[in-house]
Amino acid sequence: MHKGSITAQELAAALNGTLLHCPPGMLLHEVRPLDEAGPGALSFLANPKYASKAMKAEAGLILVDSKTDLGERPVLVVDNPYWAFAQCIAWLHPEPKPKWEKTPIHSTAEIRAHTHIAPNVTIGARTVVGSGCILHPGVHVGADCVLGEGCELFPGVVLYRRTKLGQYVRIHANSVLGSDGYGYVLVDGRHQKVPQMGWVEVGDEVEIGACVTVDRGVLGPTRIGKGTKVDNQCQIAHNVQVGEHCLIVSMTGISGSSKIGDYVTLAGKVGVVGHIEIGARSIVGGGSVVAKSLPEGSFVTGYPARPHKEWVEAQAAVNRLPKLLKKLQRG
């Protein structure tokens, strides 16, 4: 199998699955999430609670398990839909094999006027570097990347393929954008990799500190909105959507598929669990862990994070416990 297309019947045979309500000759060209899938796309349903979403989806074929009933929707019944989905990504969206040239800047790359490129910089095929960019020694920019006007990449920065930077983006030393997201599925006692075929998009005037990692999406983009500032040693996982003008402070980690609204502040060492939303103009205090979605304008602290006033009162009560225990012991 290779990038291009595959029939539903061929896919069923490869996955040892059963086609229901689907013409065997239906052609499938890509793998997409349920809310983005069109008639020529394959998608999957791993959690029955999203069955109503699957019923409305336009996907040509949906991977399901034997317990899921989607009525007359075309489905392919398999033992493990998520693992089948991962295999299909690899078949229909394979990683291109790198083709190295003798020169560090690929002949098809486009370098625009007034750009300063230091020694030991590598630039991949079809990449566009905007005017006025500065690339320091040891920077690697992969294939099919786009750097807007006036970007500056400090020593050791790595942009994996298809990374897109807006204008006047600054990325400090040894940060990596576009590395694989942390996606695995347990199959027969082994953790099998879920291919990560997305990319990273960074808006205008974003600044990213040193040793930051921003993972590409599974299929679509991981985004950082314009004007956002990311401190050193932060982790932004796959398919995270960070809004505009946010402040993300050192050693913060944002788990996959979370959405951060505009003007949000995440203080130092904040943790955000996956698949939640933090409303615009919210503030999360240092060392907190956000375990559920927050409405706009929230101010939370603690583990798990809760309204700051409530957390302060709870901590004050905890601090009084030793004295209360002594009183109880004295009778």
N, C-alpha and C positions, 0 to 999 in steps of 0.2 A: 504494500500500500504506500501511497505517496501523496504529496500535496496535489490537489486537483479535485477529484470527485470519487465517490464510491457508491454503489447501489445499496439499498436497504438490505437486500438478501445477502450480499457479500459481507456486510457489516454483521448481520445476524450470525453468519457462519463463523466469522473471525472471533466473535464474542461468545459463541455457543449459546445464543439467545433465541427467543421466540418472537416472531413478528405478529402483531395483531392490528387489524384494520389498516394495513399499509400495503400498497402495491410493491411487490418484490423489486421492481425495476426503478423505484424512486431514487433519484440522484441526490446525494448529499455532498455539499461542497465545503462546509465549515462547521466548527463547533462554537456555539455561543450560549451565554446565559439565557434563562427563560425569557427575561424581559427584553432581550435584544435579538432573539432568534427570529429569522424569517423562514419562508417556505422551504428554502434549500439548506436549512441548518439543522444540526443535531443538538439537542439539549438533554438535560437530565433532571430527575426529581429524586432526591435522596431522603427528603423529609416529608412525610404525608401531610403535615400542616400547611404545606405550600401547594396542595392539590388544586385549590381554586385558581391559583396563579397559573398553574400548568394548563388548566382547562381553557384559559383565555389566551395562552401563548400562541404565537403564529408559527412555532417551530414545525418543520416537516416531520420530525420524528423525535420522540422523547424516550430516554432510557428510564425504566422503572423496575421495581422489584415485583415479585409475584403477589404481594399483598396489596398493591396499589391498583385502584380501579379508576380509570379516566374516561369511562364510557366508550364512545366511538372514536376517541382520539387515536391517531396512529402512534403505537408504542412498540418498543423493543424490550421484552421482559428478560432481565438478566439477574444473576445472583447478587451482584454488588454494583449498583448503578454508578457510584462515585468512581470506583476503580475502572469500570468500563469507560466512563467519561474521560478519565486520565489517559487511558490507552488511545482513545480516539483523537485526543489533542495531539499526541505524538505522531499518529498516522496522517492526520489531515493538515497539521501545522508543524512540520518537522523543522528543527533548527538548521539553518544553512551551514554548510561546512565552510570554515574560513579559508580564504585564498590570500596568502601573504604575498606582498610584493617586496622587491629588494629595497625600495625606498620607503622611509617611514610614513610618508604621506601618499595615500593612494592616488593613482592617476585620475580617478574619477571624482575625487573630492573637490569641492569648490571653496576656495579661500578668497574672501572678499578684501577690499582695500583697507589699508592702514591696520592690518592685523599683525601682531607680534607673536611669533612662534619660536620658543626656545629650543635648544638642542634636546634630543631624546624624547621629543613629542611624537606620538603616532596618531594618525588620523585615518579612519577606515573609508571604505568605498561609499561613494554617493553622499557623503556627509557635507553639509554646508556650514561654514564658519563665517558668521556675520562680520561686517566691517568694525574695526576698532577693538576686536577681541584680543585678549592677552592670555596665552597658554604658557605656563611656567614649565621648567624642566620635569620630565617624567610623566607628563599628562598623557593619558590614553583616551581617545575618543573613538568609539566603535563605528561600525557601518550604519549608514542611514540615519545619522543623528542630525539635528538642526540646532545651531547656536545662534541666538539673536544678536543684534548689534550690542557692542560694548561689554560682552561677558568677560569675566576673569576667572581662570581656573588655576589654582595654586598647585605646588609640586605634589605629584602622586595622585591627583584626582583621576578617577576612572568613570567614564560614561559608557555603559553597555549600549549595544546597538539599539537604534530607534529612540534614544532619549531626546527629548525636545526641551530646549531652554528658551525662555523669552528674552527680552532685552535687559541688559545691565544686571545680569545674574552673577553673583560672586559665590564661588565654592572653594572652601579652604582645604588645606592639605589632607591627603589620604582619605577623602570621602569617596563613597562609591554609590552611584546612581544606576539602577537598572539590574542589579543582581537578582538572582532567583528568589521568589518568595518562599516561605517555609511551608511547603505543602506536601503532605504525605498521606497515604491511605494504608491501613493495616490489612494485608491480604495473606492468609495462610501463615500467620505468625511473623511476617516480615513487613517492614515499612517500605512501601513502594512509592517512588517519586511521582508527584503530579506535575507534568510539564508546565512551565510558566512562560506563556507566549505573549504577554502584554508588553507594556513599556512605561516610561515615566515622563510626565509633563510638568514643567516648572514655569510659573508665571513670571511676568516682568518684575524686576527689582527685588527678587528674592535673594536672601543671603543665607548660605548654609555653612555651618562651622566645620571644624576639623573632625575627622573620623566619624562622620555621619553615614549611615546606610539607609538608602531608600530603595525598597524592593519594587520590581516591576509587577504589574498585575498578572493574574492567571491568564486572562484573555484580553481585557481592556487595560486602560491606564491607571496608574497611581498618580494622583495630582497634588500639587502644592500651589495654592492660589497666589496671585500677585501680592507683593509687598510683605509676605510672611518672612519671619526671621527665625531660623533654626540654629540653636546653640550647638556646642560640641557634643559628640558622643551620644547622639540621639538615634533611635531606630524607628523608621516608618515602614510598616509592613505592606504586603501586596494589597492592591485595590483600595488603599486608604485614600480618602478625599479630604484634603486640608483646605479650608477656606482662605479668604484673602485677609492680609494684615494680621495674621496670628503671631503669637510669641510662643515658641516651643523651647523650653529651657533645658539645660544640660542633663543628659542621662535619662531623658524621657523616652518611653517606649509606647508606640501606638500599634495595637494588634490589627490583623487583617480586616479589611472591608468596613472599618469604622469611618464615620463622617464627622468632621470637625467644622463647625460653622465659622463665619467671619468674625474677626476680632476676638478670638478665643485666646486666653492665656493658660498655658500648661506649665506650672512651675517645676523646679528641679526634681528629678527622679519620680515623676508622675507615671503611672501605668494606666493604660486604657485597654479594656478587654475588646475582643473583636465584635463586629456586627452591631455596634451601638452608634447613637448620634449624640453629639454635644452641641447644644444650641448656641447661636451667635452670642458674642459678648459675655460668655461664661468665663469664670476664673476657677481653676483647680489648684489648691494649695500644694506646696512641696511635699513629696513623699506619699501622696494620696494615690489610691487605686480606684478608678471609675469603673464600676461593675454593671451599671445600667444607664440607659439614655437620660440626658439632662435637658430640661427646657431652656429656652433662651434666658440669658441674664442670671444664670445660676452662679452661686459662690459656694463651693464645696471643699471639704477637707476631710482627711482621715482614710481609714482602711476598714471596710469599704467607705468610699467618699459619701458624705451626707452634708446637709446644709451647715455652713461654718459655725453659726451660732449654736446649733444643736451639738456639734462635735466639741466645741469649747466647753459647753456645760457638762457634757459627759466626761471630758478629761478632768474638769474641776472636781466632779464627784469621785472619780477614781483616785485622785490625789488625796482626798479626805479619808479614804478607806483605812490607811494605817492608824490614824488617830481614833477612828471609830472602833477598830478592832481592839486597840489598847483599852478603851473605855469599857468595852464588853468584857474583856478579860479581868478588869478590876472589879467588875460586877457593879 
